[in-house]
Amino acid sequence: MNASLPFILISIFVIVIVAVLFFFVSKNRNENRLTPLAGLAFGFILAGILFGENRFLGYGLMGVGVIIALIDIIDGARRK
């Protein structure tokens, strides 16, 4: 067992709690809905955290998640 494993598990747990709270709190608001691209970016970032042992794979997945999130932000700005 690696020494960083508890920190990774705690960070994943906190991210899941924030995501669950976000879905329950914003259930009645249509303007704050999570877009499919944002959900995909969130999934890639979580996968990057999970596969953090292999630096190339972990950072690669996190990078893809950030790029998808940026695309979602730019797409949302164009719609408004």
PyMOL Python script that loads the backbone (N, CA, C, O; Angstrom):
from pymol import cmd

cmd.read_pdbstr("""\
ATOM      1  N   MET A   1       0.844  -1.173   0.000  1.00  0.00           N
ATOM      2  CA  MET A   1       0.000   0.000   0.000  1.00  0.00           C
ATOM      3  C   MET A   1       0.892   1.240   0.000  1.00  0.00           C
ATOM      4  O   MET A   1       1.792   1.381   0.827  1.00  0.00           O
ATOM      5  N   ASN A   2       0.621   2.110  -0.928  1.00  0.00           N
ATOM      6  CA  ASN A   2       1.407   3.320  -1.087  1.00  0.00           C
ATOM      7  C   ASN A   2       0.977   4.366  -0.058  1.00  0.00           C
ATOM      8  O   ASN A   2      -0.175   4.369   0.376  1.00  0.00           O
ATOM      9  N   ALA A   3       1.886   5.245   0.330  1.00  0.00           N
ATOM     10  CA  ALA A   3       1.579   6.267   1.334  1.00  0.00           C
ATOM     11  C   ALA A   3       0.608   7.313   0.808  1.00  0.00           C
ATOM     12  O   ALA A   3      -0.092   7.944   1.599  1.00  0.00           O
ATOM     13  N   SER A   4       0.548   7.512  -0.492  1.00  0.00           N
ATOM     14  CA  SER A   4      -0.358   8.516  -1.051  1.00  0.00           C
ATOM     15  C   SER A   4      -1.767   7.979  -1.293  1.00  0.00           C
ATOM     16  O   SER A   4      -2.666   8.756  -1.614  1.00  0.00           O
ATOM     17  N   LEU A   5      -1.979   6.696  -1.151  1.00  0.00           N
ATOM     18  CA  LEU A   5      -3.294   6.111  -1.396  1.00  0.00           C
ATOM     19  C   LEU A   5      -4.384   6.699  -0.502  1.00  0.00           C
ATOM     20  O   LEU A   5      -5.465   6.995  -1.012  1.00  0.00           O
ATOM     21  N   PRO A   6      -4.164   6.887   0.805  1.00  0.00           N
ATOM     22  CA  PRO A   6      -5.233   7.505   1.620  1.00  0.00           C
ATOM     23  C   PRO A   6      -5.604   8.909   1.144  1.00  0.00           C
ATOM     24  O   PRO A   6      -6.778   9.278   1.178  1.00  0.00           O
ATOM     25  N   PHE A   7      -4.626   9.693   0.702  1.00  0.00           N
ATOM     26  CA  PHE A   7      -4.926  11.031   0.210  1.00  0.00           C
ATOM     27  C   PHE A   7      -5.731  10.977  -1.083  1.00  0.00           C
ATOM     28  O   PHE A   7      -6.630  11.794  -1.288  1.00  0.00           O
ATOM     29  N   ILE A   8      -5.423  10.038  -1.943  1.00  0.00           N
ATOM     30  CA  ILE A   8      -6.173   9.873  -3.182  1.00  0.00           C
ATOM     31  C   ILE A   8      -7.612   9.465  -2.870  1.00  0.00           C
ATOM     32  O   ILE A   8      -8.551  10.003  -3.456  1.00  0.00           O
ATOM     33  N   LEU A   9      -7.783   8.533  -1.966  1.00  0.00           N
ATOM     34  CA  LEU A   9      -9.131   8.091  -1.607  1.00  0.00           C
ATOM     35  C   LEU A   9      -9.934   9.215  -0.955  1.00  0.00           C
ATOM     36  O   LEU A   9     -11.125   9.362  -1.227  1.00  0.00           O
ATOM     37  N   ILE A  10      -9.295  10.002  -0.101  1.00  0.00           N
ATOM     38  CA  ILE A  10      -9.991  11.121   0.533  1.00  0.00           C
ATOM     39  C   ILE A  10     -10.396  12.157  -0.514  1.00  0.00           C
ATOM     40  O   ILE A  10     -11.506  12.686  -0.452  1.00  0.00           O
ATOM     41  N   SER A  11      -9.530  12.454  -1.461  1.00  0.00           N
ATOM     42  CA  SER A  11      -9.859  13.440  -2.490  1.00  0.00           C
ATOM     43  C   SER A  11     -10.992  12.950  -3.378  1.00  0.00           C
ATOM     44  O   SER A  11     -11.864  13.736  -3.747  1.00  0.00           O
ATOM     45  N   ILE A  12     -10.998  11.679  -3.726  1.00  0.00           N
ATOM     46  CA  ILE A  12     -12.094  11.125  -4.521  1.00  0.00           C
ATOM     47  C   ILE A  12     -13.395  11.181  -3.734  1.00  0.00           C
ATOM     48  O   ILE A  12     -14.440  11.520  -4.289  1.00  0.00           O
ATOM     49  N   PHE A  13     -13.344  10.853  -2.450  1.00  0.00           N
ATOM     50  CA  PHE A  13     -14.525  10.895  -1.602  1.00  0.00           C
ATOM     51  C   PHE A  13     -15.096  12.313  -1.525  1.00  0.00           C
ATOM     52  O   PHE A  13     -16.310  12.497  -1.617  1.00  0.00           O
ATOM     53  N   VAL A  14     -14.238  13.302  -1.360  1.00  0.00           N
ATOM     54  CA  VAL A  14     -14.693  14.696  -1.290  1.00  0.00           C
ATOM     55  C   VAL A  14     -15.293  15.138  -2.618  1.00  0.00           C
ATOM     56  O   VAL A  14     -16.317  15.821  -2.632  1.00  0.00           O
ATOM     57  N   ILE A  15     -14.678  14.761  -3.726  1.00  0.00           N
ATOM     58  CA  ILE A  15     -15.209  15.131  -5.039  1.00  0.00           C
ATOM     59  C   ILE A  15     -16.567  14.492  -5.273  1.00  0.00           C
ATOM     60  O   ILE A  15     -17.458  15.130  -5.834  1.00  0.00           O
ATOM     61  N   VAL A  16     -16.741  13.261  -4.860  1.00  0.00           N
ATOM     62  CA  VAL A  16     -18.034  12.592  -5.021  1.00  0.00           C
ATOM     63  C   VAL A  16     -19.092  13.274  -4.162  1.00  0.00           C
ATOM     64  O   VAL A  16     -20.222  13.455  -4.614  1.00  0.00           O
ATOM     65  N   ILE A  17     -18.750  13.653  -2.938  1.00  0.00           N
ATOM     66  CA  ILE A  17     -19.711  14.342  -2.071  1.00  0.00           C
ATOM     67  C   ILE A  17     -20.120  15.677  -2.685  1.00  0.00           C
ATOM     68  O   ILE A  17     -21.301  16.022  -2.680  1.00  0.00           O
ATOM     69  N   VAL A  18     -19.159  16.429  -3.214  1.00  0.00           N
ATOM     70  CA  VAL A  18     -19.474  17.711  -3.852  1.00  0.00           C
ATOM     71  C   VAL A  18     -20.371  17.493  -5.066  1.00  0.00           C
ATOM     72  O   VAL A  18     -21.313  18.257  -5.274  1.00  0.00           O
ATOM     73  N   ALA A  19     -20.100  16.477  -5.862  1.00  0.00           N
ATOM     74  CA  ALA A  19     -20.916  16.193  -7.045  1.00  0.00           C
ATOM     75  C   ALA A  19     -22.343  15.815  -6.641  1.00  0.00           C
ATOM     76  O   ALA A  19     -23.303  16.278  -7.257  1.00  0.00           O
ATOM     77  N   VAL A  20     -22.484  14.989  -5.626  1.00  0.00           N
ATOM     78  CA  VAL A  20     -23.817  14.586  -5.159  1.00  0.00           C
ATOM     79  C   VAL A  20     -24.579  15.794  -4.628  1.00  0.00           C
ATOM     80  O   VAL A  20     -25.760  15.964  -4.933  1.00  0.00           O
ATOM     81  N   LEU A  21     -23.923  16.627  -3.844  1.00  0.00           N
ATOM     82  CA  LEU A  21     -24.576  17.837  -3.338  1.00  0.00           C
ATOM     83  C   LEU A  21     -24.961  18.768  -4.482  1.00  0.00           C
ATOM     84  O   LEU A  21     -26.026  19.386  -4.454  1.00  0.00           O
ATOM     85  N   PHE A  22     -24.107  18.867  -5.472  1.00  0.00           N
ATOM     86  CA  PHE A  22     -24.410  19.713  -6.620  1.00  0.00           C
ATOM     87  C   PHE A  22     -25.666  19.226  -7.340  1.00  0.00           C
ATOM     88  O   PHE A  22     -26.510  20.035  -7.728  1.00  0.00           O
ATOM     89  N   PHE A  23     -25.795  17.925  -7.520  1.00  0.00           N
ATOM     90  CA  PHE A  23     -26.961  17.395  -8.219  1.00  0.00           C
ATOM     91  C   PHE A  23     -28.235  17.577  -7.411  1.00  0.00           C
ATOM     92  O   PHE A  23     -29.280  17.880  -7.987  1.00  0.00           O
ATOM     93  N   PHE A  24     -28.181  17.402  -6.086  1.00  0.00           N
ATOM     94  CA  PHE A  24     -29.384  17.540  -5.268  1.00  0.00           C
ATOM     95  C   PHE A  24     -29.775  18.999  -5.055  1.00  0.00           C
ATOM     96  O   PHE A  24     -30.964  19.316  -5.038  1.00  0.00           O
ATOM     97  N   VAL A  25     -28.820  19.875  -4.894  1.00  0.00           N
ATOM     98  CA  VAL A  25     -29.133  21.281  -4.649  1.00  0.00           C
ATOM     99  C   VAL A  25     -29.633  21.955  -5.911  1.00  0.00           C
ATOM    100  O   VAL A  25     -30.572  22.748  -5.844  1.00  0.00           O
ATOM    101  N   SER A  26     -29.048  21.673  -7.037  1.00  0.00           N
ATOM    102  CA  SER A  26     -29.425  22.350  -8.277  1.00  0.00           C
ATOM    103  C   SER A  26     -30.463  21.583  -9.081  1.00  0.00           C
ATOM    104  O   SER A  26     -30.586  21.788 -10.289  1.00  0.00           O
ATOM    105  N   LYS A  27     -31.204  20.712  -8.433  1.00  0.00           N
ATOM    106  CA  LYS A  27     -32.177  19.907  -9.156  1.00  0.00           C
ATOM    107  C   LYS A  27     -33.317  20.761  -9.723  1.00  0.00           C
ATOM    108  O   LYS A  27     -33.840  20.452 -10.793  1.00  0.00           O
ATOM    109  N   ASN A  28     -33.702  21.822  -9.025  1.00  0.00           N
ATOM    110  CA  ASN A  28     -34.815  22.652  -9.467  1.00  0.00           C
ATOM    111  C   ASN A  28     -34.395  23.764 -10.412  1.00  0.00           C
ATOM    112  O   ASN A  28     -35.256  24.402 -11.018  1.00  0.00           O
ATOM    113  N   ARG A  29     -33.128  24.012 -10.553  1.00  0.00           N
ATOM    114  CA  ARG A  29     -32.644  25.080 -11.424  1.00  0.00           C
ATOM    115  C   ARG A  29     -32.203  24.515 -12.761  1.00  0.00           C
ATOM    116  O   ARG A  29     -31.412  23.573 -12.822  1.00  0.00           O
ATOM    117  N   ASN A  30     -32.716  25.093 -13.818  1.00  0.00           N
ATOM    118  CA  ASN A  30     -32.331  24.634 -15.151  1.00  0.00           C
ATOM    119  C   ASN A  30     -31.029  25.260 -15.626  1.00  0.00           C
ATOM    120  O   ASN A  30     -30.327  24.669 -16.447  1.00  0.00           O
ATOM    121  N   GLU A  31     -30.690  26.456 -15.122  1.00  0.00           N
ATOM    122  CA  GLU A  31     -29.509  27.134 -15.622  1.00  0.00           C
ATOM    123  C   GLU A  31     -28.203  26.528 -15.122  1.00  0.00           C
ATOM    124  O   GLU A  31     -27.158  26.759 -15.731  1.00  0.00           O
ATOM    125  N   ASN A  32     -28.226  25.767 -14.042  1.00  0.00           N
ATOM    126  CA  ASN A  32     -27.002  25.197 -13.487  1.00  0.00           C
ATOM    127  C   ASN A  32     -26.871  23.696 -13.750  1.00  0.00           C
ATOM    128  O   ASN A  32     -26.198  22.990 -12.999  1.00  0.00           O
ATOM    129  N   ARG A  33     -27.490  23.229 -14.775  1.00  0.00           N
ATOM    130  CA  ARG A  33     -27.401  21.804 -15.085  1.00  0.00           C
ATOM    131  C   ARG A  33     -26.018  21.461 -15.625  1.00  0.00           C
ATOM    132  O   ARG A  33     -25.399  22.251 -16.338  1.00  0.00           O
ATOM    133  N   LEU A  34     -25.553  20.285 -15.278  1.00  0.00           N
ATOM    134  CA  LEU A  34     -24.258  19.807 -15.753  1.00  0.00           C
ATOM    135  C   LEU A  34     -24.407  19.334 -17.196  1.00  0.00           C
ATOM    136  O   LEU A  34     -25.241  18.479 -17.497  1.00  0.00           O
ATOM    137  N   THR A  35     -23.597  19.893 -18.077  1.00  0.00           N
ATOM    138  CA  THR A  35     -23.669  19.512 -19.487  1.00  0.00           C
ATOM    139  C   THR A  35     -22.969  18.163 -19.677  1.00  0.00           C
ATOM    140  O   THR A  35     -22.155  17.763 -18.845  1.00  0.00           O
ATOM    141  N   PRO A  36     -23.282  17.470 -20.758  1.00  0.00           N
ATOM    142  CA  PRO A  36     -22.600  16.196 -21.008  1.00  0.00           C
ATOM    143  C   PRO A  36     -21.084  16.342 -21.138  1.00  0.00           C
ATOM    144  O   PRO A  36     -20.342  15.460 -20.703  1.00  0.00           O
ATOM    145  N   LEU A  37     -20.618  17.435 -21.726  1.00  0.00           N
ATOM    146  CA  LEU A  37     -19.168  17.642 -21.835  1.00  0.00           C
ATOM    147  C   LEU A  37     -18.537  17.866 -20.468  1.00  0.00           C
ATOM    148  O   LEU A  37     -17.432  17.386 -20.212  1.00  0.00           O
ATOM    149  N   ALA A  38     -19.222  18.587 -19.589  1.00  0.00           N
ATOM    150  CA  ALA A  38     -18.695  18.809 -18.243  1.00  0.00           C
ATOM    151  C   ALA A  38     -18.645  17.497 -17.465  1.00  0.00           C
ATOM    152  O   ALA A  38     -17.701  17.258 -16.712  1.00  0.00           O
ATOM    153  N   GLY A  39     -19.650  16.652 -17.644  1.00  0.00           N
ATOM    154  CA  GLY A  39     -19.646  15.345 -16.995  1.00  0.00           C
ATOM    155  C   GLY A  39     -18.517  14.466 -17.501  1.00  0.00           C
ATOM    156  O   GLY A  39     -17.888  13.739 -16.732  1.00  0.00           O
ATOM    157  N   LEU A  40     -18.267  14.539 -18.790  1.00  0.00           N
ATOM    158  CA  LEU A  40     -17.169  13.770 -19.375  1.00  0.00           C
ATOM    159  C   LEU A  40     -15.821  14.272 -18.854  1.00  0.00           C
ATOM    160  O   LEU A  40     -14.932  13.475 -18.553  1.00  0.00           O
ATOM    161  N   ALA A  41     -15.675  15.592 -18.750  1.00  0.00           N
ATOM    162  CA  ALA A  41     -14.445  16.168 -18.214  1.00  0.00           C
ATOM    163  C   ALA A  41     -14.245  15.746 -16.764  1.00  0.00           C
ATOM    164  O   ALA A  41     -13.134  15.410 -16.356  1.00  0.00           O
ATOM    165  N   PHE A  42     -15.317  15.766 -15.995  1.00  0.00           N
ATOM    166  CA  PHE A  42     -15.265  15.340 -14.595  1.00  0.00           C
ATOM    167  C   PHE A  42     -14.824  13.881 -14.501  1.00  0.00           C
ATOM    168  O   PHE A  42     -14.019  13.530 -13.639  1.00  0.00           O
ATOM    169  N   GLY A  43     -15.341  13.039 -15.374  1.00  0.00           N
ATOM    170  CA  GLY A  43     -14.958  11.628 -15.394  1.00  0.00           C
ATOM    171  C   GLY A  43     -13.492  11.431 -15.736  1.00  0.00           C
ATOM    172  O   GLY A  43     -12.821  10.597 -15.128  1.00  0.00           O
ATOM    173  N   PHE A  44     -12.985  12.189 -16.703  1.00  0.00           N
ATOM    174  CA  PHE A  44     -11.570  12.074 -17.061  1.00  0.00           C
ATOM    175  C   PHE A  44     -10.666  12.525 -15.921  1.00  0.00           C
ATOM    176  O   PHE A  44      -9.623  11.919 -15.676  1.00  0.00           O
ATOM    177  N   ILE A  45     -11.060  13.584 -15.226  1.00  0.00           N
ATOM    178  CA  ILE A  45     -10.247  14.059 -14.112  1.00  0.00           C
ATOM    179  C   ILE A  45     -10.252  13.036 -12.981  1.00  0.00           C
ATOM    180  O   ILE A  45      -9.213  12.785 -12.370  1.00  0.00           O
ATOM    181  N   LEU A  46     -11.406  12.447 -12.698  1.00  0.00           N
ATOM    182  CA  LEU A  46     -11.459  11.387 -11.682  1.00  0.00           C
ATOM    183  C   LEU A  46     -10.610  10.186 -12.084  1.00  0.00           C
ATOM    184  O   LEU A  46      -9.913   9.606 -11.252  1.00  0.00           O
ATOM    185  N   ALA A  47     -10.670   9.817 -13.353  1.00  0.00           N
ATOM    186  CA  ALA A  47      -9.841   8.703 -13.827  1.00  0.00           C
ATOM    187  C   ALA A  47      -8.360   9.039 -13.704  1.00  0.00           C
ATOM    188  O   ALA A  47      -7.549   8.167 -13.391  1.00  0.00           O
ATOM    189  N   GLY A  48      -8.003  10.297 -13.948  1.00  0.00           N
ATOM    190  CA  GLY A  48      -6.612  10.715 -13.790  1.00  0.00           C
ATOM    191  C   GLY A  48      -6.143  10.606 -12.356  1.00  0.00           C
ATOM    192  O   GLY A  48      -4.992  10.258 -12.096  1.00  0.00           O
ATOM    193  N   ILE A  49      -7.045  10.906 -11.414  1.00  0.00           N
ATOM    194  CA  ILE A  49      -6.708  10.749  -9.996  1.00  0.00           C
ATOM    195  C   ILE A  49      -6.564   9.274  -9.654  1.00  0.00           C
ATOM    196  O   ILE A  49      -5.646   8.887  -8.930  1.00  0.00           O
ATOM    197  N   LEU A  50      -7.460   8.459 -10.168  1.00  0.00           N
ATOM    198  CA  LEU A  50      -7.412   7.023  -9.870  1.00  0.00           C
ATOM    199  C   LEU A  50      -6.153   6.360 -10.421  1.00  0.00           C
ATOM    200  O   LEU A  50      -5.565   5.495  -9.772  1.00  0.00           O
ATOM    201  N   PHE A  51      -5.743   6.767 -11.614  1.00  0.00           N
ATOM    202  CA  PHE A  51      -4.570   6.173 -12.241  1.00  0.00           C
ATOM    203  C   PHE A  51      -3.333   7.048 -12.039  1.00  0.00           C
ATOM    204  O   PHE A  51      -2.467   7.109 -12.912  1.00  0.00           O
ATOM    205  N   GLY A  52      -3.248   7.719 -10.903  1.00  0.00           N
ATOM    206  CA  GLY A  52      -2.150   8.624 -10.613  1.00  0.00           C
ATOM    207  C   GLY A  52      -0.833   7.920 -10.365  1.00  0.00           C
ATOM    208  O   GLY A  52       0.214   8.567 -10.386  1.00  0.00           O
ATOM    209  N   GLU A  53      -0.848   6.631 -10.134  1.00  0.00           N
ATOM    210  CA  GLU A  53       0.397   5.891  -9.919  1.00  0.00           C
ATOM    211  C   GLU A  53       1.282   5.936 -11.161  1.00  0.00           C
ATOM    212  O   GLU A  53       2.498   6.101 -11.067  1.00  0.00           O
ATOM    213  N   ASN A  54       0.665   5.791 -12.305  1.00  0.00           N
ATOM    214  CA  ASN A  54       1.384   5.917 -13.574  1.00  0.00           C
ATOM    215  C   ASN A  54       1.279   7.380 -13.995  1.00  0.00           C
ATOM    216  O   ASN A  54       0.219   7.823 -14.438  1.00  0.00           O
ATOM    217  N   ARG A  55       2.359   8.126 -13.861  1.00  0.00           N
ATOM    218  CA  ARG A  55       2.307   9.572 -14.086  1.00  0.00           C
ATOM    219  C   ARG A  55       1.850   9.929 -15.486  1.00  0.00           C
ATOM    220  O   ARG A  55       1.046  10.846 -15.657  1.00  0.00           O
ATOM    221  N   PHE A  56       2.341   9.229 -16.480  1.00  0.00           N
ATOM    222  CA  PHE A  56       1.978   9.557 -17.861  1.00  0.00           C
ATOM    223  C   PHE A  56       0.476   9.391 -18.074  1.00  0.00           C
ATOM    224  O   PHE A  56      -0.168  10.267 -18.652  1.00  0.00           O
ATOM    225  N   LEU A  57      -0.077   8.291 -17.617  1.00  0.00           N
ATOM    226  CA  LEU A  57      -1.500   8.037 -17.786  1.00  0.00           C
ATOM    227  C   LEU A  57      -2.338   8.984 -16.934  1.00  0.00           C
ATOM    228  O   LEU A  57      -3.323   9.542 -17.416  1.00  0.00           O
ATOM    229  N   GLY A  58      -1.955   9.168 -15.676  1.00  0.00           N
ATOM    230  CA  GLY A  58      -2.723  10.031 -14.779  1.00  0.00           C
ATOM    231  C   GLY A  58      -2.770  11.472 -15.248  1.00  0.00           C
ATOM    232  O   GLY A  58      -3.842  12.072 -15.327  1.00  0.00           O
ATOM    233  N   TYR A  59      -1.600  12.030 -15.562  1.00  0.00           N
ATOM    234  CA  TYR A  59      -1.556  13.413 -16.035  1.00  0.00           C
ATOM    235  C   TYR A  59      -2.206  13.548 -17.409  1.00  0.00           C
ATOM    236  O   TYR A  59      -2.804  14.578 -17.717  1.00  0.00           O
ATOM    237  N   GLY A  60      -2.090  12.528 -18.219  1.00  0.00           N
ATOM    238  CA  GLY A  60      -2.728  12.565 -19.534  1.00  0.00           C
ATOM    239  C   GLY A  60      -4.240  12.623 -19.425  1.00  0.00           C
ATOM    240  O   GLY A  60      -4.891  13.402 -20.121  1.00  0.00           O
ATOM    241  N   LEU A  61      -4.803  11.790 -18.543  1.00  0.00           N
ATOM    242  CA  LEU A  61      -6.251  11.799 -18.361  1.00  0.00           C
ATOM    243  C   LEU A  61      -6.732  13.126 -17.756  1.00  0.00           C
ATOM    244  O   LEU A  61      -7.773  13.652 -18.149  1.00  0.00           O
ATOM    245  N   MET A  62      -5.969  13.657 -16.804  1.00  0.00           N
ATOM    246  CA  MET A  62      -6.340  14.955 -16.236  1.00  0.00           C
ATOM    247  C   MET A  62      -6.248  16.058 -17.286  1.00  0.00           C
ATOM    248  O   MET A  62      -7.093  16.952 -17.322  1.00  0.00           O
ATOM    249  N   GLY A  63      -5.244  16.002 -18.125  1.00  0.00           N
ATOM    250  CA  GLY A  63      -5.115  16.990 -19.191  1.00  0.00           C
ATOM    251  C   GLY A  63      -6.266  16.934 -20.174  1.00  0.00           C
ATOM    252  O   GLY A  63      -6.776  17.972 -20.598  1.00  0.00           O
ATOM    253  N   VAL A  64      -6.679  15.732 -20.540  1.00  0.00           N
ATOM    254  CA  VAL A  64      -7.826  15.579 -21.434  1.00  0.00           C
ATOM    255  C   VAL A  64      -9.083  16.144 -20.769  1.00  0.00           C
ATOM    256  O   VAL A  64      -9.897  16.789 -21.429  1.00  0.00           O
ATOM    257  N   GLY A  65      -9.242  15.903 -19.471  1.00  0.00           N
ATOM    258  CA  GLY A  65     -10.391  16.434 -18.751  1.00  0.00           C
ATOM    259  C   GLY A  65     -10.403  17.947 -18.731  1.00  0.00           C
ATOM    260  O   GLY A  65     -11.456  18.562 -18.901  1.00  0.00           O
ATOM    261  N   VAL A  66      -9.241  18.560 -18.524  1.00  0.00           N
ATOM    262  CA  VAL A  66      -9.163  20.026 -18.517  1.00  0.00           C
ATOM    263  C   VAL A  66      -9.459  20.589 -19.904  1.00  0.00           C
ATOM    264  O   VAL A  66     -10.148  21.601 -20.028  1.00  0.00           O
ATOM    265  N   ILE A  67      -8.946  19.947 -20.937  1.00  0.00           N
ATOM    266  CA  ILE A  67      -9.210  20.411 -22.303  1.00  0.00           C
ATOM    267  C   ILE A  67     -10.696  20.314 -22.629  1.00  0.00           C
ATOM    268  O   ILE A  67     -11.257  21.233 -23.225  1.00  0.00           O
ATOM    269  N   ILE A  68     -11.337  19.223 -22.250  1.00  0.00           N
ATOM    270  CA  ILE A  68     -12.774  19.081 -22.493  1.00  0.00           C
ATOM    271  C   ILE A  68     -13.558  20.122 -21.696  1.00  0.00           C
ATOM    272  O   ILE A  68     -14.538  20.671 -22.198  1.00  0.00           O
ATOM    273  N   ALA A  69     -13.138  20.399 -20.464  1.00  0.00           N
ATOM    274  CA  ALA A  69     -13.806  21.428 -19.668  1.00  0.00           C
ATOM    275  C   ALA A  69     -13.671  22.800 -20.322  1.00  0.00           C
ATOM    276  O   ALA A  69     -14.629  23.572 -20.344  1.00  0.00           O
ATOM    277  N   LEU A  70     -12.493  23.109 -20.854  1.00  0.00           N
ATOM    278  CA  LEU A  70     -12.305  24.381 -21.550  1.00  0.00           C
ATOM    279  C   LEU A  70     -13.178  24.479 -22.796  1.00  0.00           C
ATOM    280  O   LEU A  70     -13.742  25.536 -23.079  1.00  0.00           O
ATOM    281  N   ILE A  71     -13.290  23.388 -23.534  1.00  0.00           N
ATOM    282  CA  ILE A  71     -14.166  23.365 -24.708  1.00  0.00           C
ATOM    283  C   ILE A  71     -15.609  23.623 -24.286  1.00  0.00           C
ATOM    284  O   ILE A  71     -16.332  24.354 -24.963  1.00  0.00           O
ATOM    285  N   ASP A  72     -16.030  23.027 -23.172  1.00  0.00           N
ATOM    286  CA  ASP A  72     -17.384  23.228 -22.664  1.00  0.00           C
ATOM    287  C   ASP A  72     -17.604  24.684 -22.250  1.00  0.00           C
ATOM    288  O   ASP A  72     -18.670  25.244 -22.504  1.00  0.00           O
ATOM    289  N   ILE A  73     -16.609  25.296 -21.619  1.00  0.00           N
ATOM    290  CA  ILE A  73     -16.718  26.694 -21.201  1.00  0.00           C
ATOM    291  C   ILE A  73     -16.836  27.612 -22.422  1.00  0.00           C
ATOM    292  O   ILE A  73     -17.669  28.518 -22.446  1.00  0.00           O
ATOM    293  N   ILE A  74     -16.003  27.372 -23.426  1.00  0.00           N
ATOM    294  CA  ILE A  74     -16.045  28.197 -24.641  1.00  0.00           C
ATOM    295  C   ILE A  74     -17.370  27.998 -25.362  1.00  0.00           C
ATOM    296  O   ILE A  74     -17.954  28.964 -25.853  1.00  0.00           O
ATOM    297  N   ASP A  75     -17.851  26.769 -25.434  1.00  0.00           N
ATOM    298  CA  ASP A  75     -19.129  26.477 -26.081  1.00  0.00           C
ATOM    299  C   ASP A  75     -20.280  27.155 -25.344  1.00  0.00           C
ATOM    300  O   ASP A  75     -21.199  27.677 -25.975  1.00  0.00           O
ATOM    301  N   GLY A  76     -20.235  27.150 -24.019  1.00  0.00           N
ATOM    302  CA  GLY A  76     -21.278  27.801 -23.232  1.00  0.00           C
ATOM    303  C   GLY A  76     -21.252  29.308 -23.381  1.00  0.00           C
ATOM    304  O   GLY A  76     -22.303  29.949 -23.359  1.00  0.00           O
ATOM    305  N   ALA A  77     -20.076  29.884 -23.531  1.00  0.00           N
ATOM    306  CA  ALA A  77     -19.969  31.325 -23.713  1.00  0.00           C
ATOM    307  C   ALA A  77     -20.500  31.749 -25.092  1.00  0.00           C
ATOM    308  O   ALA A  77     -21.068  32.833 -25.228  1.00  0.00           O
ATOM    309  N   ARG A  78     -20.323  30.917 -26.089  1.00  0.00           N
ATOM    310  CA  ARG A  78     -20.823  31.233 -27.431  1.00  0.00           C
ATOM    311  C   ARG A  78     -22.343  31.189 -27.486  1.00  0.00           C
ATOM    312  O   ARG A  78     -22.958  31.946 -28.237  1.00  0.00           O
ATOM    313  N   ARG A  79     -22.948  30.321 -26.707  1.00  0.00           N
ATOM    314  CA  ARG A  79     -24.409  30.202 -26.717  1.00  0.00           C
ATOM    315  C   ARG A  79     -25.090  31.412 -26.096  1.00  0.00           C
ATOM    316  O   ARG A  79     -26.203  31.770 -26.484  1.00  0.00           O
ATOM    317  N   LYS A  80     -24.435  32.033 -25.148  1.00  0.00           N
ATOM    318  CA  LYS A  80     -25.055  33.187 -24.468  1.00  0.00           C
ATOM    319  C   LYS A  80     -24.813  34.413 -25.217  1.00  0.00           C
ATOM    320  O   LYS A  80     -25.255  35.486 -24.804  1.00  0.00           O
TER     321      LYS A  80
END
""", "prot")
cmd.dss("prot")
cmd.show_as("cartoon", "prot")
cmd.util.cbc("prot")
cmd.orient("prot")
